[in-house]
């Protein structure tokens, strides 16, 4: 049952983002940033964790889950390191994902061809 919940919740998040891309004049970058900020805000008020517990990867893998991960990292770092955790916690928690994105982006850049199509 948890696979089903992950599938439909993750799909619903993607559908909402696609509808925003299709029906508004918002750029994809603004929509993606809005998703991260929404996840961070919901996590800050304590609503995202129960949602993530219900939907599993369907809530933690999409971009709102990245915002939630950053807020959780800041909370843990502030508890253990004090005020410096505000600056370091989010990046420490998301370091694996950020590193993977940079690495695979680099690989895709090596494989792909640059330039405009004629």
Backbone as CSV, one residue per row, in Angstrom:
resi,resn,N_x,N_y,N_z,CA_x,CA_y,CA_z,C_x,C_y,C_z
1,UNK,0.813,-1.197,0.000,0.000,0.000,0.000,0.858,1.264,0.000
2,UNK,2.053,1.187,0.615,2.882,2.394,0.655,3.388,2.762,-0.728
3,UNK,3.582,1.786,-1.618,3.973,2.104,-2.989,2.861,2.861,-3.702
4,UNK,1.633,2.457,-3.469,0.491,3.130,-4.085,0.393,4.574,-3.610
5,UNK,0.545,4.789,-2.318,0.493,6.158,-1.780,1.634,7.000,-2.346
6,UNK,2.833,6.431,-2.414,3.976,7.169,-2.962,3.726,7.535,-4.420
7,UNK,3.147,6.606,-5.176,2.904,6.843,-6.593,1.896,7.949,-6.825
8,UNK,0.746,7.883,-6.155,-0.271,8.886,-6.447,0.062,10.246,-5.846
9,UNK,0.732,10.289,-4.699,1.097,11.579,-4.114,2.178,12.248,-4.954
10,UNK,3.221,11.514,-5.313,4.264,12.073,-6.170,3.710,12.513,-7.512
11,UNK,2.826,11.713,-8.066,2.189,12.086,-9.333,1.339,13.327,-9.212
12,UNK,0.628,13.455,-8.106,-0.215,14.635,-7.890,0.634,15.902,-7.768
13,UNK,1.765,15.807,-7.087,2.668,16.965,-6.987,3.151,17.364,-8.382
14,UNK,3.496,16.398,-9.200,3.949,16.687,-10.564,2.828,17.258,-11.427
15,UNK,1.619,16.759,-11.256,0.477,17.268,-12.015,0.209,18.725,-11.671
16,UNK,0.250,19.059,-10.386,0.021,20.440,-9.972,1.079,21.355,-10.572
17,UNK,2.336,20.934,-10.535,3.414,21.743,-11.120,3.224,21.891,-12.629
18,UNK,2.824,20.826,-13.303,2.612,20.897,-14.751,1.446,21.810,-15.098
19,UNK,0.387,21.773,-14.319,-0.750,22.667,-14.546,-0.319,24.117,-14.377
20,UNK,0.502,24.391,-13.369,1.007,25.752,-13.182,1.862,26.194,-14.357
21,UNK,2.667,25.287,-14.893,3.484,25.625,-16.066,2.592,25.921,-17.269
22,UNK,1.559,25.100,-17.477,0.707,25.234,-18.655,-0.258,26.412,-18.586
23,UNK,-0.791,26.708,-17.415,-1.885,27.675,-17.315,-1.507,29.036,-16.743
24,UNK,-0.276,29.207,-16.315,0.134,30.504,-15.786,1.325,31.020,-16.573
25,UNK,1.669,32.256,-16.322,2.838,32.839,-16.978,4.084,32.707,-16.109
26,UNK,3.987,31.904,-15.041,5.142,31.662,-14.198,6.167,30.838,-14.964
27,UNK,7.421,31.165,-14.788,8.476,30.383,-15.431,8.663,29.078,-14.663
28,UNK,9.177,28.048,-15.321,9.433,26.800,-14.602,10.362,26.988,-13.404
29,UNK,11.328,27.890,-13.522,12.243,28.126,-12.398,11.494,28.674,-11.188
30,UNK,10.549,29.571,-11.398,9.774,30.115,-10.278,8.872,29.055,-9.657
31,UNK,8.319,28.196,-10.483,7.455,27.129,-9.965,8.285,26.144,-9.139
32,UNK,9.445,25.775,-9.642,10.309,24.845,-8.912,10.770,25.462,-7.591
33,UNK,11.147,26.727,-7.630,11.546,27.407,-6.398,10.376,27.492,-5.427
34,UNK,9.199,27.761,-5.952,8.000,27.799,-5.106,7.724,26.461,-4.441
35,UNK,7.975,25.371,-5.158,7.788,24.042,-4.571,8.737,23.812,-3.409
36,UNK,9.992,24.216,-3.570,10.977,24.054,-2.491,10.575,24.900,-1.287
37,UNK,10.187,26.153,-1.533,9.788,27.047,-0.444,8.527,26.523,0.246
38,UNK,7.573,26.010,-0.518,6.365,25.450,0.077,6.702,24.269,0.987
39,UNK,7.584,23.400,0.544,8.010,22.281,1.377,8.693,22.746,2.650
40,UNK,9.513,23.795,2.535,10.198,24.330,3.711,9.204,24.952,4.688
41,UNK,8.242,25.700,4.173,7.244,26.325,5.050,6.373,25.283,5.743
42,UNK,5.931,24.288,4.990,5.107,23.230,5.596,5.901,22.449,6.636
43,UNK,7.196,22.273,6.391,8.032,21.596,7.367,8.233,22.450,8.612
44,UNK,8.388,23.748,8.423,8.617,24.650,9.552,7.434,24.687,10.509
45,UNK,6.231,24.541,9.983,5.046,24.552,10.850,4.627,23.149,11.276
46,UNK,5.403,22.137,10.867,5.161,20.776,11.327,4.157,19.969,10.529
47,UNK,3.807,20.425,9.333,2.818,19.703,8.532,3.430,18.735,7.526
48,UNK,4.685,18.940,7.145,5.251,18.109,6.090,5.663,16.728,6.576
49,UNK,6.123,16.616,7.802,6.563,15.305,8.297,5.432,14.274,8.322
50,UNK,4.232,14.617,8.832,3.143,13.627,8.749,2.781,13.268,7.304
51,UNK,2.859,14.261,6.418,2.611,14.024,4.998,3.660,13.079,4.425
52,UNK,4.937,13.289,4.786,6.019,12.416,4.316,5.900,11.023,4.917
53,UNK,5.454,10.922,6.158,5.255,9.610,6.764,4.166,8.828,6.033
54,UNK,3.135,9.519,5.574,2.039,8.874,4.849,2.459,8.474,3.435
55,UNK,3.104,9.404,2.706,3.366,9.191,1.286,4.752,8.630,0.995
56,UNK,5.644,8.610,1.961,6.981,8.073,1.740,7.728,8.823,0.653
57,UNK,8.288,8.086,-0.292,9.087,8.683,-1.356,8.266,9.600,-2.257
58,UNK,6.961,9.431,-2.291,6.114,10.315,-3.082,6.116,11.739,-2.569
59,UNK,6.480,11.915,-1.308,6.559,13.253,-0.731,7.988,13.707,-0.508
60,UNK,8.925,12.783,-0.358,10.291,13.190,-0.046,11.173,13.352,-1.280
61,UNK,10.844,12.713,-2.382,11.668,12.811,-3.581,11.396,14.077,-4.389
62,UNK,10.149,14.508,-4.592,9.928,15.745,-5.355,10.490,16.977,-4.628
63,UNK,10.477,18.107,-5.293,11.102,19.313,-4.766,10.578,19.804,-3.418
64,UNK,9.312,19.675,-3.091,8.919,20.071,-1.729,9.660,19.257,-0.664
65,UNK,9.998,18.030,-0.976,10.769,17.199,-0.059,12.175,17.742,0.157
66,UNK,12.737,18.421,-0.846,14.053,19.035,-0.699,13.979,20.193,0.301
67,UNK,12.926,20.992,0.212,12.738,22.063,1.191,12.574,21.513,2.594
68,UNK,11.817,20.442,2.717,11.626,19.775,4.013,12.963,19.256,4.547
69,UNK,13.768,18.648,3.698,15.071,18.131,4.103,15.972,19.251,4.611
70,UNK,15.961,20.385,3.944,16.800,21.505,4.369,16.371,22.029,5.738
71,UNK,15.063,22.156,5.960,14.583,22.639,7.256,14.931,21.650,8.358
72,UNK,14.778,20.361,8.090,15.128,19.360,9.099,16.622,19.408,9.423
73,UNK,17.451,19.622,8.409,18.885,19.737,8.625,19.242,20.946,9.476
74,UNK,18.559,22.059,9.239,18.802,23.261,10.043,18.383,23.022,11.488
75,UNK,17.237,22.397,11.674,16.776,22.117,13.049,17.790,21.265,13.817
76,UNK,18.261,20.196,13.187,19.223,19.311,13.856,20.542,20.018,14.135
77,UNK,21.006,20.819,13.177,22.284,21.516,13.362,22.185,22.587,14.441
78,UNK,21.064,23.274,14.520,20.888,24.290,15.565,20.862,23.619,16.936
79,UNK,20.215,22.458,17.023,20.182,21.738,18.299,21.571,21.280,18.739
80,UNK,22.415,20.877,17.788,23.719,20.335,18.166,24.849,21.369,18.155
81,UNK,24.786,22.354,17.251,25.899,23.298,17.107,25.554,24.728,17.502
82,UNK,24.301,25.001,17.746,23.908,26.365,18.083,23.577,27.183,16.841
83,UNK,23.766,28.494,16.934,23.338,29.411,15.873,24.057,29.178,14.548
84,UNK,25.278,28.670,14.567,25.998,28.408,13.316,25.266,27.358,12.482
85,UNK,24.444,26.542,13.113,23.670,25.531,12.402,22.673,26.111,11.423
86,UNK,22.298,27.383,11.631,21.393,28.047,10.689,22.039,28.111,9.309
87,UNK,23.335,28.339,9.279,24.046,28.464,8.009,24.505,27.132,7.443
88,UNK,24.808,26.176,8.309,25.415,24.933,7.840,24.454,23.750,7.750
89,UNK,23.369,23.773,8.502,22.510,22.599,8.608,21.843,22.167,7.320
90,UNK,21.285,23.124,6.574,20.590,22.773,5.338,21.510,22.188,4.296
91,UNK,22.688,22.780,4.156,23.636,22.266,3.166,24.209,20.914,3.567
92,UNK,24.442,20.733,4.854,24.954,19.443,5.315,23.935,18.337,5.063
93,UNK,22.666,18.615,5.352,21.621,17.609,5.165,21.408,17.259,3.697
94,UNK,21.570,18.248,2.823,21.296,18.030,1.404,22.554,17.800,0.577
95,UNK,23.697,17.643,1.219,24.968,17.543,0.500,24.993,16.392,-0.494
96,UNK,24.455,15.251,-0.123,24.454,14.104,-1.039,23.678,14.383,-2.305
97,UNK,22.495,14.963,-2.164,21.673,15.285,-3.333,22.292,16.353,-4.210
98,UNK,22.860,17.377,-3.582,23.503,18.446,-4.339,24.717,17.905,-5.089
99,UNK,25.511,17.080,-4.426,26.697,16.494,-5.062,26.294,15.618,-6.245
100,UNK,25.264,14.814,-6.069,24.806,13.960,-7.173,24.316,14.800,-8.344
101,UNK,23.593,15.884,-8.076,23.088,16.739,-9.152,24.242,17.372,-9.930
102,UNK,25.258,17.852,-9.234,26.407,18.459,-9.908,27.170,17.404,-10.707
103,UNK,27.389,16.245,-10.117,28.142,15.189,-10.794,27.425,14.718,-12.054
104,UNK,26.143,14.396,-11.940,25.428,13.890,-13.114,25.196,14.983,-14.152
105,UNK,25.079,16.235,-13.712,25.013,17.343,-14.666,26.305,17.469,-15.455
106,UNK,27.426,17.290,-14.764,28.728,17.314,-15.431,28.839,16.179,-16.445
107,UNK,28.423,14.976,-16.055,28.473,13.826,-16.974,27.583,14.079,-18.190
108,UNK,26.390,14.610,-17.959,25.496,14.908,-19.078,26.105,15.967,-19.993
109,UNK,26.833,16.926,-19.408,27.508,17.933,-20.220,28.617,17.352,-21.074
110,UNK,29.300,16.352,-20.549,30.346,15.689,-21.337,29.765,14.868,-22.477
111,UNK,28.640,14.233,-22.229,28.039,13.343,-23.217,27.286,14.141,-24.288
112,UNK,26.552,15.167,-23.847,25.715,15.935,-24.764,26.535,16.861,-25.645
113,UNK,25.894,17.339,-26.701,26.538,18.287,-27.618,25.986,19.665,-27.314
114,UNK,26.888,20.619,-27.219,26.453,21.996,-26.980,26.247,22.701,-28.298
115,UNK,25.523,23.791,-28.226,25.289,24.583,-29.430,23.821,24.615,-29.795
116,UNK,23.503,25.520,-30.725,22.127,25.692,-31.175,21.834,24.753,-32.333
117,UNK,20.600,24.302,-32.412,20.182,23.491,-33.565,19.871,24.426,-34.716
118,UNK,20.257,24.013,-35.901,20.006,24.853,-37.087,18.785,24.380,-37.812
